[in-house]
């Protein structure tokens, strides 16, 4: 087993895709996770090759070339922030006539730096489970890793790192492991037989003054399963159709938004899909017994939450359907929502609405915010208790609510009269219940499951109108207010 850990000393990395799309001015989301091929190139640069080897005979690099792609322990892409690409001009380092930006005798040239990426956890570990090096090769690799840290960067020069060998592979939770798989959806560059020769040739041409670009070099890619893929395959999450808002809406209007959206959906379905026939029960909920909470649609408003600047404003909405909803009904709902352009709330406020089209921002309207697998879920809107119970709910009662919502049994929970998550909504009774609903107690919840659960998650008596929406949260989030278990 061989494990190499890379620590991002500044917490960020600037690493463009191997296609050099940033150079041409095209969009470049950056390379995440930093590829094993990128690490291999850094090891070559750190210790040299051929007559430039500072230790050993580079046989350790040949072993990496021939090894199977490693596991990568790194954050899921949804937990990595990326800066916007901004073109800039820099001074050219040679003397010519003229003045640029108050620099005499200099010219300027346009550069397009790759996206800067900032993961939640500033470390990446590469693990070759079946690779065993002899003591000489390990010593040479140790020297190489130390020199990568001495040289100071992985990728661009403004990405300082520390690289070191690990005696044992760290434990990798399902939400941080990228695993090689022929059925994986992520394509990541990896070392291949002959890569060392390719890099040596590129170095020779660069030393001779020839231009060399990364995109001109051969690339081998391996398929990887993204973090949480195995978790998602073992569950059947509900079907969600997502909407974005043209402008944020105060969180206290969450119930108004979902009631108005439900009425608009039923009207549009009747006019554009059903053509006068009755709307399916999955949309209005009539005729169902006491089964899973996903027997019919849940309509939720998506609030900005989970970070210190969150204010609980609504940036979008979602229509959540049972996983076994017939395909023709799903497409009918999609068609009805396609015709939705505005929502007019009670009081006359108009909200511009459009179907989600893959935008990464605002984060509150991004499906990844609400579907990421997590063991810990925290309420964004209060959860309405399904029964009145002296002393509040216990674990068995909360497990009952989870069963009604189609979720596994929780192992722990916390109940609180105040929000447990930054930006979570504090709502009054008239903002939780509509006029025809018999009122029940409600509170904010934190629920912990034994295994990661795929979202979206909505709990409680009012879940079908979005009251009781939960957000995935990492362990260690500070809890405010009085709480009890």
TABEL-V777120 format. One line per field, one symbol per residue. phi: phi as a letter, one per 40 degrees, with the letter a starting at -180 (. if undefined). burial: # if it has 16 or more other ideal C-beta (glycine too) atoms within 10 Angstrom, else .. A space follows every 10 residues. Layout:
# TABEL-V777120
phi: ???
burial: ???
This chain:
# TABEL-V777120
phi: .bbbbbbccc gbabbccccf ccccgccacg cbcdcdcccd ccccccbgaf ccdcagbgcc ccccccccdc cbbaccdccb cbcccbcabb cccacachbb fgccfbbbbc bbccccbbcc bcabbbbccb bbccdccccc cccccccccc chabgcccbc bbbacbcbcc cbcdcbbcbd acccccbbcb cachcccccc ccccccccgc cbbdccccbb bbcbccdgcc ccccbbcccb bbbbbcacbd cccdcccccc cccccccccc cbbcfgcccc cccbgcgccc bccccacbbb bcbcagaccc bgccbaaabb bdcccdcccd cccccccccc babbcdhgcb bcbaccbgcc bcccccddcb bdcacbbbcc bdccccacac ggcbcccccc cccccgbccc baabbacbdb bdgcccbcdc cbbccccccb caacbbbbbc bdbcccbbbg cbccbgchcb bcaccgccbb gcaab
burial: .#######.. .#######.# ###....### ########## #########. ..#.##.#.# #.###.#.## ########## .#..#..... .........# .....##... .########. .#######.. #.#...#..# #.#######. ..###...## ###.....#. .#.####### #..#.#.### ##..##..## .##....... ...#....#. .#.######. ##....#### #####..##. #.######## ##.##..### ..##....## .###...... ..######## ######...# .######### ##..#...## .##..##..# ..#....... #.##.#.... .######.## ########## ######.... ..#...###. ##.####..# ..####..## #####.#... ###......# #########. .######### ########## ###....... ..#..
